[in-house]
Amino acid sequence: MTGHSERLARLAQGWDEAAKGYEAYYVPRFAPWVDAAVRAITARPLPDGPVLVPCCGTLPELDALSEHLPDREIIGIDLSRGMVRRARERATRYPRVSVVEGDASTPAAHGLGRSAAVVSVFGLQQLPEPDMAIQAWARNLRPTGRLSVLFWPRSIEADGPFARLSEVVRRHEPSSGDSSWEDRLVPSLAALGTVIERDEQLSFPMSHPDAATFFDAHTRSGPLRPLADQRGDAFVSRLRAEFLRESPAGEWHHRPSARHIVARG
């Protein structure tokens, strides 16, 4: 198994185990960003073709997409079998929605044709080669099709639970901070002739009952689940102790900022 496939396997396993908690904890908190990403592709008429949702997770985009595009085929794709199962459960009452289990960075490999739009929320930064993935998504667009991708950038917040936890993790995993791919996203799209319409930061308020609840959610039901599974309970306990020692008591409010790229094929 290659390094790329090993990383994908770890991601899939981690998100399989995190799916239930992610749906309960993060989907409600991420709703404002999901709405913004969907509005970016539904504000103007789209060409014919399906809407592709790579890295769909439990497919929280579905309700908004179906409201604005009721007759449109919608295809979600995700690496995690657990996420795909929950996405299919959400899509049960929508006959024109399907969910594919597979590598979301290569939609063409799964026989997915050219799309009217691609919308993805908080999946890009988890992929092994995000710049290559966003280029593959743009290639999947029909002429005048729209791309709306939201992801967590290298600088999410100056201070807050995301920033503090990232700092603690980097002490033990220095390589986890590599975000050089972010600088290649726009050039990767431009190389295809894709027109960048917006490249902006979107910030919304978020809150957590306390630092411990946030840490446990992030390591059990969030993006640190694959690392937690790989390194084991003792490693997670050390991270938790360090993080709580440096965190405020009580309810924690912050305003993280995501990067939003909107483009036209």
C-alpha positions in Angstrom: 0.0 0.0 0.0 1.4 3.4 -1.0 1.8 6.4 1.4 -1.2 8.1 -0.4 -3.4 5.0 -0.1 -2.4 4.5 3.5 -3.4 8.0 4.4 -6.7 7.6 2.7 -7.3 4.3 4.5 -6.6 6.0 7.9 -8.9 8.9 7.0 -11.7 6.5 6.0 -11.4 4.5 9.2 -11.2 7.6 11.4 -14.3 9.2 9.8 -16.2 5.9 9.9 -15.9 5.9 13.7 -16.5 9.6 14.0 -19.6 9.8 11.8 -22.3 9.7 14.5 -20.6 12.2 16.8 -19.8 14.5 13.9 -23.4 14.7 12.8 -24.5 15.5 16.4 -21.8 18.0 17.3 -20.3 19.7 14.2 -23.1 19.7 11.7 -25.2 22.2 13.6 -22.2 24.4 14.3 -21.1 24.4 10.7 -24.5 25.2 9.3 -23.8 28.9 8.5 -20.9 28.0 6.3 -22.9 25.3 4.6 -25.6 27.7 3.8 -23.1 30.2 2.4 -21.5 27.6 0.2 -24.8 26.5 -1.3 -26.0 30.1 -1.9 -22.9 30.7 -4.0 -24.0 28.1 -6.6 -27.7 28.8 -6.4 -27.7 32.5 -6.8 -27.5 32.3 -10.6 -28.9 29.9 -13.2 -26.8 26.8 -13.7 -26.2 24.8 -16.9 -27.7 21.3 -17.2 -26.1 18.5 -15.2 -25.8 17.3 -11.6 -24.5 19.0 -8.6 -21.5 17.2 -7.2 -20.7 17.3 -3.4 -17.2 15.9 -2.9 -16.2 15.1 0.7 -19.9 15.2 1.5 -19.7 13.6 4.9 -23.2 13.2 6.2 -24.4 15.5 3.4 -25.6 18.4 5.4 -25.8 20.5 2.2 -28.7 18.4 1.0 -31.7 20.3 2.5 -30.5 23.6 1.2 -29.6 22.2 -2.2 -33.0 20.5 -2.6 -34.8 23.6 -1.5 -33.1 25.8 -4.2 -32.6 23.1 -6.8 -35.6 20.8 -6.3 -35.4 19.1 -9.7 -31.6 18.7 -9.9 -29.7 15.5 -9.6 -27.3 15.7 -6.6 -24.3 13.3 -6.1 -22.4 13.1 -2.9 -19.0 11.3 -2.7 -17.1 10.5 0.4 -14.3 8.1 1.4 -15.8 7.0 4.7 -18.3 4.2 4.6 -19.8 5.4 7.9 -20.4 8.9 6.5 -21.8 7.5 3.3 -24.3 5.4 5.2 -25.6 8.4 7.1 -25.7 10.5 4.0 -27.8 7.9 2.3 -30.1 7.9 5.3 -30.5 11.6 4.9 -31.2 11.2 1.2 -33.9 8.6 1.5 -36.7 10.9 0.7 -34.9 12.5 -2.2 -35.2 10.3 -5.3 -32.7 12.3 -7.3 -29.9 12.1 -4.8 -27.2 9.5 -4.7 -24.1 9.0 -2.6 -20.9 7.3 -3.8 -18.3 5.7 -1.6 -14.8 6.6 -2.9 -12.0 9.1 -3.1 -13.6 12.5 -3.5 -10.4 13.9 -5.1 -10.9 11.9 -8.3 -14.6 12.2 -9.3 -13.9 11.1 -12.8 -12.6 7.8 -11.6 -16.0 6.9 -10.3 -17.8 7.6 -13.6 -19.2 10.9 -12.5 -19.9 13.1 -15.6 -19.5 16.8 -16.0 -21.3 18.7 -13.4 -23.4 21.9 -13.3 -21.8 22.8 -10.0 -19.5 21.5 -7.3 -19.9 22.4 -3.7 -17.7 21.2 -0.9 -17.6 22.3 2.8 -14.7 21.5 5.1 -13.4 18.5 3.2 -10.6 19.9 1.0 -8.1 20.5 3.7 -8.2 16.8 4.8 -7.2 15.4 1.4 -3.6 14.4 0.7 -3.2 16.8 -2.3 -5.9 19.6 -2.0 -4.6 21.6 -4.9 -4.8 18.6 -7.2 -8.3 17.8 -5.9 -9.8 21.2 -6.5 -8.3 21.1 -10.0 -10.1 17.7 -10.6 -13.3 19.2 -9.3 -13.0 22.2 -11.7 -12.3 19.8 -14.6 -15.6 18.1 -13.7 -17.6 21.4 -14.4 -19.5 22.1 -17.5 -18.9 25.4 -19.3 -20.3 28.2 -17.0 -20.7 25.6 -14.2 -20.0 26.9 -10.7 -17.5 25.9 -8.0 -18.0 26.7 -4.3 -15.4 25.4 -1.9 -15.1 26.3 1.7 -12.2 25.0 3.8 -10.2 25.7 6.9 -7.1 27.7 6.0 -3.8 27.9 7.7 -5.0 30.8 9.9 -8.4 30.0 11.2 -8.3 32.3 14.2 -5.7 34.2 16.3 -6.9 32.7 19.5 -9.6 30.2 20.3 -10.0 26.4 20.6 -9.0 25.6 17.0 -5.8 27.8 17.3 -4.8 26.5 20.7 -5.4 22.8 19.9 -3.4 23.2 16.6 -0.5 24.7 18.6 -0.6 21.8 21.1 -0.7 19.2 18.3 2.2 20.8 16.4 4.5 20.3 19.5 4.1 16.6 19.1 3.4 16.4 15.3 5.5 19.2 13.6 4.6 17.9 10.1 0.9 18.4 10.8 1.3 22.2 10.1 2.2 22.0 6.4 -0.2 24.2 4.5 1.9 25.1 1.5 -0.9 23.5 -0.7 -3.1 26.5 0.1 -0.9 28.8 -2.0 -1.3 26.6 -5.0 -5.1 26.5 -5.1 -5.8 29.6 -7.2 -2.9 28.9 -9.6 -4.2 25.4 -10.0 -7.6 26.7 -11.0 -6.2 29.5 -13.2 -4.2 26.9 -15.1 -7.4 25.4 -16.3 -8.9 28.8 -17.3 -11.3 28.7 -14.4 -12.5 32.2 -13.5 -12.2 33.1 -9.8 -15.2 35.2 -8.8 -14.6 35.4 -5.1 -11.8 34.4 -2.8 -12.8 35.5 0.7 -12.9 34.8 4.4 -16.2 33.8 6.0 -16.5 34.1 9.8 -19.3 33.0 12.0 -19.7 32.7 15.8 -19.3 29.3 17.3 -19.5 28.1 21.0 -18.7 25.0 23.0 -19.9 24.1 26.5 -16.3 24.0 27.7 -12.7 23.1 26.6 -13.0 19.5 27.6 -16.2 19.0 25.5 -14.5 20.6 22.5 -11.4 18.5 22.8 -13.3 15.3 23.1 -15.5 16.1 20.2 -12.5 17.1 18.0 -10.6 13.9 18.8 -13.5 11.5 18.8 -15.9 13.0 16.2 -13.7 15.5 14.3 -10.6 15.9 12.2 -8.2 14.6 14.9 -9.9 11.2 15.0 -7.5 9.6 12.5 -4.5 10.9 14.4 -6.0 9.8 17.7 -6.6 6.3 16.3 -3.1 6.1 14.9 -1.2 7.3 18.0 -3.4 5.8 20.7 -5.0 6.6 24.1 -1.8 7.6 25.9 -1.0 10.2 23.2 -4.5 11.6 23.3 -4.4 11.9 27.1 -1.2 13.9 26.9 -2.7 16.2 24.3 -5.8 16.6 26.4 -4.0 17.5 29.6 -1.9 20.1 27.8 -4.8 21.6 26.0 -7.0 21.9 29.2 -4.1 23.4 31.1 -3.9 26.2 28.6 -7.6 26.7 28.0 -10.2 29.0 29.8 -12.8 27.6 32.1 -16.5 27.5 31.2 -18.4 28.1 28.0 -16.0 29.0 25.1 -17.1 31.4 22.4 -15.0 32.1 19.3 -15.4 33.2 15.7 -13.4 31.0 13.3 -12.8 32.1 9.8 -12.9 29.8 6.7 -11.7 30.5 3.2 -14.3 30.5 0.5 -13.4 30.1 -3.2 -16.1 30.6 -5.8 -15.3 30.1 -9.4 -16.8 29.6 -12.8 -15.9 27.0 -15.4 
